[in-house]
Amino acid sequence: MRTQAALYEEIDLELSWSEAELPERERTKHVHRLHPYLGKYVPQLVEAFLRRYARPGGLVWDPFAGSGTTLVEANAFGAPAAGCDVSAFNCLLAGVKTAEYHGDALLDDVVALAGPWEAEEREPPSPYLADWYAPRALAELLAFRDRIEATTYQDLWRVVLSRAARSARLARHFDLDFPEEPVRGEYACHKHGRVCRPVDEAGKFLRRYVRDSVQRVVEFAALRRSAEATVLHGDARALDPPEPVDLVMTSPPYPGLIDYHEQHVYAFELLRLERRDADEIGRGVAGYCEGVAAALARARAALRPGGRIVVVVNDRRRLYEGILADAGLRLEERLLRHVNRRTGRRRGEYFEEVLVAVPARRRPKALS
Ligand SMILES: C[S@@+](CC[C@H](N)C(=O)[O-])C[C@H]1O[C@@H](n2cnc3c(N)ncnc32)[C@H](O)[C@@H]1O
């Protein structure tokens, strides 16, 4: 076991915040908490690297943009940013977080969406929705979905609808991240320490999340700059970033950890989004290294002289030395960061590496 002194020598203290220094409220500030997303990094980490390697006006690229943390922080920093993701729901979320909103139009939308939402039962549009929702909850979600058509900020309300749909599933309260099967009767709830029953309505969540989301986008509206943020729905292995890029800031998926389509299955079903599961990197080890190397090689090709590629990853399989070499990159710095996460199923010690890379002289194998 390492002593605390030995551990502190290895980790980058500037990037390792304690719970008191960086409480949950700050890690999930304004739009970062518009919708749950497993596998995002903290905005303060992006802020730190923007300060080190970006400049206002210089382009930032994130090939694995996820919920849009890089894009949001780049915008607040004053740098234009672009990102891509293979999941249509993640693209929707990143787009909503970086969009511009105006008070009057927001208010008109809220009026157009206001409940009550008719609780008349409707034929479930898909087997998933039939299985995972009580009839009243589904009727309310579908009635809210119908009203979105008449609003200005349709994608924002689609995210609100998805968040309410996540909460209104027939899932156990302590099992919202990975529910395996719908629950229909009472159950012993570890989270609340009592017997709970599954929710039978969605209206209370819709009301709560409309209010919360309006507050969050208004809060970010006061911080955001005019810098452009572009979200591309696509496969990072095949997509060329706009150039020249000053900073690539990204956290790629890792083999076998998170299924990025499945975690938002309720949104894909309700919003009828296109699924591209087969193109998702990290569903297995096969092809993983080649895939990430191909995405990073394209990023490298778009980098301006002096630009950096910053990759955040917990590389327990030691894959990244080879990946960076195949992408034609040279490791400039390897930083270790202590991740403090005290709540939920992912309790415990956790370390993340931050790899800072620059182009190597030789041609990337991934592009040859
Ligand atoms: C670790 S997450 C990124 C999280 C992000 N840094 C954030 O804070 O929200 C990795 C992302 O890579 C995406 N991804 C997986 N395969 C991809 C591919 N072939 N092209 C583009 N994105 C892909 C996943 O959908 C997921 O959103």
The ligand as an SDF file (V2000), in Angstrom:
LIG
                    3D

 27 29  0  0  0  0  0  0  0  0999 V2000
  -16.0720    9.0710  -22.0010 C   0  0  0  0  0  0  0  0  0  0  0  0
  -17.3680    9.6280  -23.0160 S   0  0  0  0  0  0  0  0  0  0  0  0
  -17.0150   11.3480  -23.2350 C   0  0  0  0  0  0  0  0  0  0  0  0
  -17.6040   12.1730  -22.1230 C   0  0  0  0  0  0  0  0  0  0  0  0
  -17.3610   13.6600  -22.2600 C   0  0  0  0  0  0  0  0  0  0  0  0
  -15.9660   14.0110  -22.0100 N   0  0  0  0  0  0  0  0  0  0  0  0
  -18.2650   14.4190  -21.2850 C   0  0  0  0  0  0  0  0  0  0  0  0
  -17.7440   15.0500  -20.3420 O   0  0  0  0  0  0  0  0  0  0  0  0
  -19.4820   14.3350  -21.4260 O   0  0  0  0  0  0  0  0  0  0  0  0
  -16.9800    8.9290  -24.5720 C   0  0  0  0  0  0  0  0  0  0  0  0
  -17.9790    9.2540  -25.7020 C   0  0  0  0  0  0  0  0  0  0  0  0
  -17.4690    8.6850  -26.9140 O   0  0  0  0  0  0  0  0  0  0  0  0
  -18.6060    8.3990  -27.7400 C   0  0  0  0  0  0  0  0  0  0  0  0
  -18.1790    7.4820  -28.8230 N   0  0  0  0  0  0  0  0  0  0  0  0
  -18.0290    6.1350  -28.8060 C   0  0  0  0  0  0  0  0  0  0  0  0
  -17.6470    5.6980  -30.0220 N   0  0  0  0  0  0  0  0  0  0  0  0
  -17.5600    6.7950  -30.8260 C   0  0  0  0  0  0  0  0  0  0  0  0
  -17.2210    6.9790  -32.2010 C   0  0  0  0  0  0  0  0  0  0  0  0
  -16.9190    5.9600  -33.0090 N   0  0  0  0  0  0  0  0  0  0  0  0
  -17.2130    8.2550  -32.6880 N   0  0  0  0  0  0  0  0  0  0  0  0
  -17.5460    9.3090  -31.8950 C   0  0  0  0  0  0  0  0  0  0  0  0
  -17.9170    9.1680  -30.6050 N   0  0  0  0  0  0  0  0  0  0  0  0
  -17.9080    7.9340  -30.0680 C   0  0  0  0  0  0  0  0  0  0  0  0
  -19.6160    7.8160  -26.7660 C   0  0  0  0  0  0  0  0  0  0  0  0
  -20.9230    7.8940  -27.2900 O   0  0  0  0  0  0  0  0  0  0  0  0
  -19.3860    8.7050  -25.5250 C   0  0  0  0  0  0  0  0  0  0  0  0
  -20.3180    9.7490  -25.5040 O   0  0  0  0  0  0  0  0  0  0  0  0
  1  2  1  0
  2  3  1  0
  2 10  1  0
  3  4  1  0
  4  5  1  0
  5  6  1  0
  5  7  1  0
  7  8  2  0
  7  9  1  0
 10 11  1  0
 11 12  1  0
 11 26  1  0
 12 13  1  0
 13 14  1  0
 13 24  1  0
 14 15  1  0
 14 23  1  0
 15 16  2  0
 16 17  1  0
 17 18  1  0
 17 23  2  0
 18 19  1  0
 18 20  2  0
 20 21  1  0
 21 22  2  0
 22 23  1  0
 24 25  1  0
 24 26  1  0
 26 27  1  0
M  CHG  2   2   1   9  -1
M  END
$$$$
